[in-house]
Amino acid sequence: LYIAMEYLEEGDLTKHIGTPLQQEIVQNILKQILEGLQVMHRHGIAHRDIKPA
């Protein structure tokens, strides 16, 4: 099993820690995370290491 992640020129979220994000951006990020978890669940894959921070 492997995970392929999209390359983002803006970098990852660590550069945004400590700065406020617009609500729409946060909602979009959370939506993508939940959709990914839904696909994993559908395929019988359990992540087992999801952290809130």
N, C-alpha and C positions, 0 to 999 in steps of 0.2 A: 504494500500500500504506500502511496506517496501523495503528496499534496502539491499541486501547481498553483502558484499565486501570480496574479497580474502585477506587472511592473508599473509603478506609479512614479512619474517624474517628480511629483511633489514630496515624495518620501512617505514614510509611514506615520501613524498617529503620534508617535513619541515626540515629534517636533511640535505638536499642537498641545501637548500636556501643559497645563498652567495658563493657557489662553482660552477665552470663551469661544465656543463654536456656535454657529447659527443653528437654531432648532431644526431647520430643514436638513442640514448636513447630518446632524446627530440622528434624525429619524431615518435618513437614507442609509447610514452606516448600520444602524440596528436592524433595519429591514433586510439588508444583504446578509448580515450574520444569521438572522433567524431563517432566511430562505436556505442558506447553506446547511444549517442544522437540520432543517426539514428534509432536504435531499439525502443527507447522511442517514437520518432515521428511516426514511423510506427504503434505503438499501441495507438496513440492518447494521449500520455502523454506529458505534457509540464513541464519542470523543473522550469522555471521562476526565477531562482536565480543563473545563471551562472556568475561567476566573472573571470576576467582575471588574478587575482593574489590571 
